[in-house]
Each structure stands twice: as C-alpha cells, then as structure tokens.
C-alpha cells in the first residue's frame, strides 16, 4: 500500500505550494496569470531557483531529471538526460528522443529549441546558461518524496488531475502486487536491501529501490532501518552505510543484494560470500537471498515504480 493516500498527498502538495510560493502562483497567479494566459500563453512558476515565467502548455520539453514524471503525464520530451535512456521502463517510448548527455550538453539542448527545461539541484551551476536557452525550472531531488516530485512536475505542465489519476492507478497496482507477494513473504517476516559498493555496504530505507518494497509493497525492514524511516525529517530515509562487522545486526528473513554487475568478479559479492559472517546470516542459511543489478531498481518515478512492482513479484517467484 502506498505510504500516503492520494488525499493526503494533495494536502501536502497544497501546503508545499503555499510555503514555496507555488500555491500563490498557482492560485493568485492562476487568477492573475491565467486570466490573461489566453493572451500571453505564460504563467509564473516558483521553484528552487526562484520565480520563472513558463508556457502554460509546453510542447517541447527537455528533461534533465524527472523524465518518468513527464512520461506518466502522457507527455513525450524532445530531449532527455543520458541515464534515463538506460531505463528499460522508458526504452520504447524514448526510442526517437534525443540524448542531451550526462552533463547537459548545452549546444545539443539549444538545437532542440525547447520551450521548457526541467532539472534538479545538480543543475544549479548551469542554471543561467539553461535559462538563456529556454524557461528552466529546478526541483530539489532530496527535498521531496516521489509523489511530491510528480505533483510539482504535473503542476508545471498543467496536469495535476492526470497525476492524481496515475497515482490512484499505481496505488491499486501496489495493493494487487502486495497481495500476490504473500505467497512468498509472510507479513511477520523482514527484508533487508543491501547494496554492495567497492568501498562499503549500503542498507536502503524507503527511497529509490526501498520505495517499492517498503512503501508500495509494505514489507518490513530490519528494526534499525525502520527506526531511521520513522525518524526521517524529510519524509523518507535513503540509505545507511554499514560495515561487514555490523551486518549481522541487520539480520532479516529475506535479503535483496544489489551489485553493479552480477557477473563482474570485482563486484565485491564473491569476496563477501567467502566470509563466515555472510554464511551465518539467516537469509543466507534459508536460501532467501535475491540478487539484482543496480538498474533499473534505483530509478524513482511513477513509471519506474509501476515496472518495479511487476518485476518485484518475478524476483521472488524466480527464487521459489
């Protein structure tokens, strides 16, 4: 079940808009700007970098972030960040969309003649250059939940009704898959999501890959992760670095282990499996360990969550 009900999200979104100024711009500005929008075709939008005049109905959008949010609103961008072209949940629909690079190729973006550019806080340093090309809005990645990201993007595109509908459908799908999951995991069992990096381990909370398992599917994390989630000040807890020595303290009935490349002998997994600590973990002893690669599980947006819900069931099914 999704962490927030749709009604709660609408309240949160309304509060966000009031606090940041979007509410004023989406209400007073909607009153002031939309009254003459038929004449100007623009309105004011408050975002990370301040207030920007954006088109009321953008037609040529470049997404340096939030591609999944735009696609979920049935809008196809003209250019996207390279990493999003690697997301198999987007592959078909983005087949003929231009790649604007990993570091935002300004020349390429200019060639696409966008009327709106959407990015996040990593684009603050080039914001002025982007603004010279087209109206640009930046939405802080770590400042909001997935649902809040979606509603903010939807507001910029004038499609909040469509966003609400999509999230309702996503909630229904999550409920369906959560019920299916009971064939593999009991409600009283726990799940640890562990990422193996070259220099450390990361235990995930309810952000990125953790969103679909702990939020959408309502699985239970180890108590240490659950405490971090409950104490999070921004509405979510991303991840926590842990050492091999403390790994037994995060013991769980089931464990998802993420590596960059499962077949790479240097991925750290092979060394981990040779340790006594690993062999004594309950999930290992009971053969309840599920191995995955990073992509597409770290993408966090409505389209990716939809695909991950389907793949989550396949992941557990393949292990039984």
Secondary structure, DSSP 8 states (H G I E B T S, - for coil): --SS-HHHHHHHHHHHHHHHSHHHHHHHHHHHHTTTHHHH-EEEEEETTEEEEEETT-SSEEESS-HHHHHHTT---SEE-HHHHT-TTTTTTTTTSEE-TTTT-HHHHHHTT-SEEEE-GGGGGGHHHHHHHS-EEE--TTTS-HHHHHHHHHHHHT-HHHHHHHHHHHHHHHHHHHHHHTTTS-TT-BEEEEEE-SS-EEEE-SSTHHIIIIIIS--B--HHHHHHHHH-SSS---EEEE-GGGGGGG--SEEEEEES-TT-TTSSHHHHHTSHHHHTSHHHHTT-EEEEESTTTT--SHHHHHHHHHHHHHHHHHT-
